[in-house]
Amino acid sequence: MGTIIPEGEALKKAIRWIANRLKNGEKTSIKKLINEAVFQFDLTPKDSQFLYNFYRHLRKQSKE
């Protein structure tokens, strides 16, 4: 049985994981990375939606 991660900790780990993949030049789309993170870190639908909104907001800021 896996370890239980405190609430919010899985989301933080997912953000770090995605950020590291992007930093290392990952060519996979952000949508696919988020989908992978959802399963890898056992995120809730609410966490998934947060990630989509978070990265959409970052993308908008980078275009400005």
C-alpha positions in Angstrom: 0.0 0.0 0.0 1.3 3.4 -0.9 1.9 6.2 1.5 -0.9 8.7 2.2 0.1 12.2 1.1 -1.4 15.1 3.1 -4.0 17.1 1.3 -2.5 19.6 -1.1 0.9 17.9 -1.0 0.1 15.8 -4.1 -0.9 18.9 -6.0 2.4 20.6 -5.0 4.3 17.5 -6.2 2.4 17.5 -9.5 3.2 21.2 -10.1 6.9 20.5 -9.4 6.9 17.5 -11.6 5.3 19.4 -14.5 7.6 22.4 -14.0 10.7 20.1 -14.1 9.5 18.4 -17.3 8.9 21.8 -19.0 12.3 23.1 -17.7 14.1 20.1 -19.2 12.6 20.9 -22.6 9.7 18.4 -22.6 8.0 18.5 -26.0 4.7 16.9 -24.7 1.7 19.3 -24.6 0.8 20.8 -21.2 -2.6 19.1 -21.5 -0.9 15.7 -21.7 1.5 16.4 -18.9 -1.4 17.4 -16.7 -3.3 14.2 -17.6 -0.2 12.2 -16.7 0.2 14.1 -13.4 -3.4 13.4 -12.5 -2.8 9.7 -12.6 0.7 9.7 -11.2 -0.2 11.8 -8.2 -3.8 10.5 -7.8 -5.2 14.0 -8.1 -8.9 14.9 -7.7 -11.0 16.5 -10.5 -10.7 19.7 -8.6 -6.9 19.5 -8.5 -6.9 18.7 -12.2 -9.0 21.8 -13.0 -6.7 23.9 -10.8 -3.7 22.7 -12.9 -5.4 23.5 -16.2 -6.3 27.0 -14.9 -2.9 27.6 -13.4 -1.0 26.7 -16.6 -3.5 28.6 -18.8 -2.9 31.7 -16.7 0.8 31.3 -17.0 0.6 30.9 -20.7 -1.5 34.1 -21.0 1.1 36.0 -18.9 4.0 34.8 -21.0 2.3 36.1 -24.2 1.9 39.6 -22.8 
